[in-house]
Amino acid sequence: MFPARRLPGGCRAIGPHHLRHHSVPRASPNLAFVPACLPPHPAEVEEMQRFISNSKRLFVMTGAGISTESGIPDYRSEGVGLYARSDRRPIQHAEFVRSASARQRYWARNFVGWPQFSSHQPNAAHLVLRHWEKLGKLHWLVTQNVDALHTKAGSQRMTELHGCTHRVFCLTCGDQTSRSELQEHFEALNPSWKAEALGVAPDGDVFLTDEQVRNFQVPACRKCGGILKPDVTFFGDTVSREKVDFVHQRLAESDSMLVAGSSMQVYSGYRFALAAREKQLPIAVLNIGPTRLDHFASLKLNSRCGELLPLIVAH
């Protein structure tokens, strides 16, 4: 579990002892899950440069598209997203809560995928945003991702809108533990259980057959025996009102909005773009493919986040 202090609205910020910006290696981008796109045109770079230069208190929202260059697939990208590659769909909140077999299937798949998923590192785009924060250019960062890559990059002025897979909590007593600690508990309960993944999905999930998960043992909360759930907002669940209000406050303090790597199809994030439009804030969108903001954004660019953002000079 990453050391963190809790901010209002259920947000988390990293203490000074956490990973520093220069400690993260600049690995080459992994483009296996990135849709094909042309390199950014110099005129587009100039447009984004002008937008960022004019921003004094930038509000940034990131989505799965910023992490695909770190080797993590998303759901919706054309040709390479989960929905394009298979008919599998992410687990629903209600299904996880009511069905022991659904939880067994979820945790077995997550157990197999965790070593690889937890090893992913931030890419150039994550590091640029952390740099902008250090400069005072970025006022607040909201990520819809649950992969902890912004945390690993060292971002502190940040809200994890949908939580983080690196934390686990009990639905009954609320006790929190780290996902890495739970992995050790899984291993102790399933010493001879082995399964080979048939494919990789977003959020630390892999593909397994029902036969493979049948004998997988799932631990209960060590304090009360309750159900353990990752500290993430599953599909069908809602973000807490406290967290939503907190993000709205940060947006109200900002003078512009940048959306990076998100089609904004999910309302939990889209609502903040609507609020920005209502406040008449300039909005820039950097995403490969169409988004829900295209008809009212001030600027829309079709480029890789990790390719274009490092070209921007911030002061």
C-alpha positions as CSV (number, residue, x, y, z in Angstrom):
1,M,0.0,0.0,0.0
2,F,1.3,3.4,-0.9
3,P,1.9,5.7,2.1
4,A,-0.6,8.5,1.9
5,R,-2.4,11.1,3.9
6,R,-6.1,11.5,3.4
7,L,-7.5,14.8,2.1
8,P,-11.1,16.0,2.3
9,G,-13.5,14.3,0.0
10,G,-11.9,10.9,0.2
11,C,-8.9,12.0,-1.7
12,R,-5.3,10.9,-1.1
13,A,-2.0,12.6,-1.3
14,I,1.4,11.1,-1.0
15,G,3.8,11.9,1.8
16,P,7.3,13.2,1.2
17,H,8.8,9.7,1.7
18,H,7.0,8.4,-1.4
19,L,8.4,7.9,-4.8
20,R,10.0,11.0,-6.2
21,H,9.7,12.3,-9.8
22,H,13.3,11.5,-10.7
23,S,13.1,8.0,-9.2
24,V,10.7,6.7,-11.9
25,P,12.5,5.3,-15.0
26,R,11.6,6.7,-18.4
27,A,10.7,3.5,-20.1
28,S,9.9,3.4,-23.8
29,P,6.1,3.5,-24.3
30,N,4.3,0.2,-24.7
31,L,2.0,0.7,-27.7
32,A,0.2,-2.7,-27.8
33,F,-3.0,-1.2,-26.4
34,V,-2.7,2.3,-28.0
35,P,-4.9,3.0,-31.1
36,A,-3.0,4.0,-34.2
37,C,-2.7,7.7,-34.7
38,L,-0.5,10.2,-36.6
39,P,2.3,12.1,-34.8
40,P,1.2,15.5,-33.6
41,H,1.4,18.3,-36.2
42,P,3.6,21.3,-35.2
43,A,0.5,23.5,-35.5
44,E,-1.3,21.3,-33.0
45,V,1.6,21.4,-30.6
46,E,1.5,25.2,-30.9
47,E,-2.2,25.3,-30.1
48,M,-1.7,23.2,-27.0
49,Q,1.3,25.3,-26.0
50,R,-0.9,28.4,-26.2
51,F,-3.6,26.8,-24.2
52,I,-1.2,25.7,-21.4
53,S,0.6,29.0,-21.4
54,N,-2.6,30.9,-20.9
55,S,-3.6,28.6,-18.0
56,K,-2.6,29.7,-14.5
57,R,-4.6,27.2,-12.4
58,L,-5.1,24.2,-14.6
59,F,-7.6,21.5,-13.7
60,V,-6.7,18.2,-15.3
61,M,-8.8,15.1,-15.7
62,T,-7.1,11.9,-17.0
63,G,-8.6,8.6,-18.2
64,A,-7.5,5.2,-19.3
65,G,-5.9,6.6,-22.5
66,I,-3.1,8.1,-20.5
67,S,-2.1,4.7,-19.1
68,T,-2.3,2.6,-22.3
69,E,1.3,3.8,-23.1
70,S,2.3,2.1,-19.8
71,G,0.9,-1.2,-21.2
72,I,-2.5,-1.2,-19.5
73,P,-5.4,-1.8,-21.8
74,D,-8.6,0.4,-21.7
75,Y,-12.2,-0.5,-22.4
76,R,-13.2,1.6,-25.4
77,S,-10.3,2.2,-27.7
78,E,-11.0,1.2,-31.3
79,G,-9.4,-2.1,-32.2
80,V,-7.4,-2.5,-29.0
81,G,-9.7,-1.9,-26.1
82,L,-11.4,-4.7,-24.1
83,Y,-14.7,-4.1,-25.8
84,A,-13.1,-4.5,-29.2
85,R,-11.0,-7.5,-28.3
86,S,-13.7,-9.6,-26.5
87,D,-17.3,-9.9,-25.4
88,R,-16.2,-9.7,-21.7
89,R,-17.5,-6.9,-19.5
90,P,-16.3,-5.6,-16.2
91,I,-18.0,-6.8,-13.0
92,Q,-20.9,-4.9,-11.7
93,H,-21.1,-3.6,-8.2
94,A,-24.4,-5.3,-7.3
95,E,-23.1,-8.7,-8.7
96,F,-19.9,-8.5,-6.6
97,V,-21.8,-7.7,-3.4
98,R,-24.5,-10.3,-3.7
99,S,-22.7,-13.3,-5.3
100,A,-20.0,-15.3,-3.6
101,S,-19.2,-17.1,-6.9
102,A,-18.8,-13.7,-8.7
103,R,-16.4,-12.6,-6.0
104,Q,-14.5,-15.9,-6.3
105,R,-14.2,-15.3,-10.1
106,Y,-13.2,-11.7,-9.7
107,W,-10.5,-12.4,-7.0
108,A,-9.1,-15.4,-8.8
109,R,-8.6,-13.4,-12.0
110,N,-7.2,-10.4,-10.1
111,F,-4.8,-12.7,-8.2
112,V,-3.3,-14.0,-11.4
113,G,-3.1,-10.5,-13.0
114,W,-1.9,-8.6,-10.0
115,P,1.9,-9.2,-10.3
116,Q,2.0,-7.8,-13.8
117,F,-0.6,-5.0,-13.2
118,S,1.1,-3.7,-10.0
119,S,4.4,-3.6,-11.8
120,H,3.4,-1.1,-14.5
121,Q,5.2,2.2,-14.3
122,P,4.2,5.8,-15.2
123,N,5.0,7.0,-18.7
124,A,6.0,10.4,-20.0
125,A,2.6,11.9,-19.7
126,H,2.3,11.1,-16.0
127,L,5.7,12.6,-15.3
128,V,4.8,15.8,-17.3
129,L,1.7,16.4,-15.1
130,R,3.8,15.9,-12.0
131,H,6.3,18.4,-13.3
132,W,3.5,20.9,-14.0
133,E,2.3,20.5,-10.4
134,K,5.7,21.2,-9.1
135,L,5.8,24.4,-11.2
136,G,2.4,25.5,-9.8
137,K,0.8,25.3,-13.3
138,L,-1.4,22.3,-12.4
139,H,-3.9,23.3,-9.7
140,W,-5.6,19.9,-9.3
141,L,-5.5,16.5,-11.0
142,V,-8.5,14.2,-11.1
143,T,-7.9,10.7,-12.5
144,Q,-10.6,8.2,-13.4
145,N,-7.9,5.5,-13.4
146,V,-7.4,3.0,-10.5
147,D,-3.8,2.0,-11.5
148,A,-1.8,4.2,-9.1
149,L,0.4,5.5,-11.9
150,H,-0.1,9.1,-11.0
151,T,0.9,8.2,-7.4
152,K,4.0,6.4,-8.6
153,A,4.9,9.4,-10.7
154,G,4.7,11.5,-7.5
155,S,1.5,13.5,-8.0
156,Q,0.2,15.0,-4.7
157,R,-2.6,17.5,-5.7
158,M,-4.8,14.7,-6.9
159,T,-8.1,12.9,-6.4
160,E,-8.6,9.3,-7.5
161,L,-12.2,9.7,-8.6
162,H,-12.8,5.9,-8.8
163,G,-10.5,4.8,-6.1
164,C,-7.3,2.6,-6.4
165,T,-6.8,-1.1,-6.8
166,H,-3.8,-0.9,-4.5
167,R,-6.1,-0.6,-1.5
168,V,-8.7,-3.2,-0.3
169,F,-11.4,-2.6,2.4
170,C,-14.1,-4.6,4.2
171,L,-17.7,-3.9,3.2
172,T,-18.8,-4.6,6.8
173,C,-16.3,-2.9,9.2
174,G,-14.4,-0.7,6.7
175,D,-11.0,-2.0,7.7
176,Q,-8.4,-1.1,5.0
177,T,-5.4,-3.2,3.9
178,S,-3.0,-3.1,1.0
179,R,-3.6,-5.2,-2.1
180,S,0.0,-6.5,-1.8
181,E,-0.7,-7.8,1.7
182,L,-3.9,-9.5,0.4
183,Q,-1.8,-11.1,-2.4
184,E,0.2,-12.9,0.3
185,H,-3.0,-14.0,2.0
186,F,-4.2,-15.4,-1.3
187,E,-1.0,-17.3,-1.8
188,A,-1.2,-18.8,1.7
189,L,-4.8,-20.0,1.2
190,N,-4.1,-21.4,-2.3
191,P,-0.6,-22.9,-2.1
192,S,-1.1,-25.4,-5.0
193,W,-3.6,-23.4,-7.1
194,K,-2.3,-22.3,-10.5
195,A,-3.9,-20.8,-13.5
196,E,-2.5,-19.4,-16.7
197,A,-4.2,-16.2,-18.0
198,L,-6.0,-16.5,-21.4
199,G,-5.8,-12.7,-22.0
200,V,-5.4,-9.4,-20.2
201,A,-8.1,-6.9,-19.3
202,P,-8.1,-3.4,-17.7
203,D,-7.8,-2.8,-13.9
204,G,-5.6,-5.8,-13.1
205,D,-8.0,-8.4,-14.5
206,V,-7.2,-11.4,-16.7
207,F,-9.3,-14.0,-18.5
208,L,-9.8,-17.3,-16.8
209,T,-12.4,-20.1,-17.4
210,D,-15.0,-21.1,-14.8
211,E,-13.1,-24.4,-14.4
212,Q,-9.9,-22.6,-13.5
213,V,-11.5,-20.6,-10.7
214,R,-13.6,-23.3,-9.2
215,N,-11.2,-24.2,-6.3
216,F,-9.8,-20.8,-5.6
217,Q,-10.2,-19.8,-2.0
218,V,-11.1,-16.2,-1.1
219,P,-10.3,-14.8,2.4
220,A,-12.7,-12.9,4.5
221,C,-11.9,-9.8,6.6
222,R,-9.4,-10.7,9.3
223,K,-11.2,-8.4,11.8
224,C,-14.8,-9.2,11.3
225,G,-15.2,-11.9,8.7
226,G,-16.8,-9.5,6.2
227,I,-16.5,-9.3,2.4
228,L,-13.3,-7.8,1.1
229,K,-13.6,-5.4,-1.9
230,P,-11.0,-3.4,-3.8
231,D,-11.2,0.3,-3.0
232,V,-12.6,1.1,-6.4
233,T,-15.9,2.3,-7.8
234,F,-17.2,-0.7,-9.8
235,F,-19.6,-0.2,-12.7
236,G,-23.1,0.4,-11.4
237,D,-21.8,2.1,-8.2
238,T,-21.6,5.8,-7.5
239,V,-18.8,8.1,-6.4
240,S,-19.5,9.6,-2.9
241,R,-21.1,13.0,-2.7
242,E,-18.3,14.2,-0.4
243,K,-15.7,13.4,-3.1
244,V,-17.8,14.9,-5.9
245,D,-18.2,18.1,-3.9
246,F,-14.5,18.3,-3.1
247,V,-13.6,18.0,-6.8
248,H,-16.2,20.7,-7.7
249,Q,-14.5,23.0,-5.2
250,R,-11.1,22.4,-6.9
251,L,-12.7,23.1,-10.3
252,A,-14.2,26.3,-9.0
253,E,-10.6,27.4,-8.1
254,S,-9.3,26.7,-11.6
255,D,-9.2,28.8,-14.7
256,S,-9.1,26.1,-17.4
257,M,-9.6,22.3,-17.9
258,L,-7.5,19.7,-19.7
259,V,-8.9,16.3,-20.4
260,A,-6.2,13.7,-21.2
261,G,-6.8,10.2,-22.4
262,S,-10.5,10.0,-21.9
263,S,-13.6,9.8,-24.1
264,M,-15.6,11.0,-21.0
265,Q,-18.3,8.4,-21.6
266,V,-18.8,7.8,-17.9
267,Y,-21.0,10.5,-16.2
268,S,-18.9,10.5,-13.0
269,G,-16.2,12.3,-14.9
270,Y,-18.3,14.0,-17.6
271,R,-20.2,16.0,-15.0
272,F,-17.1,18.0,-14.3
273,A,-16.7,18.9,-17.9
274,L,-20.3,20.1,-17.9
275,A,-19.5,22.2,-14.9
276,A,-16.5,23.7,-16.6
277,R,-18.6,24.6,-19.6
278,E,-21.2,26.2,-17.4
279,K,-18.4,28.3,-15.8
280,Q,-17.2,29.2,-19.3
281,L,-13.7,27.8,-18.7
282,P,-11.6,27.0,-21.7
283,I,-11.4,23.2,-22.2
284,A,-8.8,21.3,-24.1
285,V,-9.2,17.6,-25.0
286,L,-6.2,15.3,-25.8
287,N,-7.5,11.9,-26.8
288,I,-7.3,9.4,-29.6
289,G,-10.8,9.1,-31.0
290,P,-14.1,11.0,-30.4
291,T,-15.2,12.2,-26.9
292,R,-18.4,13.6,-25.4
293,L,-16.7,17.0,-25.2
294,D,-15.9,17.4,-28.9
295,H,-18.8,19.7,-29.7
296,F,-18.0,22.2,-26.9
297,A,-14.3,21.9,-26.2
298,S,-12.1,24.9,-27.1
299,L,-9.4,22.6,-28.4
300,K,-9.5,18.9,-29.5
301,L,-6.3,17.0,-30.4
302,N,-6.0,13.4,-31.6
303,S,-2.6,12.4,-30.3
304,R,-0.9,10.2,-27.7
305,C,-0.7,11.9,-24.3
306,G,2.9,10.6,-23.8
307,E,3.9,12.0,-27.2
308,L,2.4,15.5,-27.2
309,L,2.5,16.6,-23.5
310,P,6.3,16.4,-23.2
311,L,6.6,18.8,-26.1
312,I,4.8,21.5,-24.1
313,V,6.9,24.0,-22.2
314,A,5.3,25.1,-18.9
315,H,6.6,28.0,-16.7
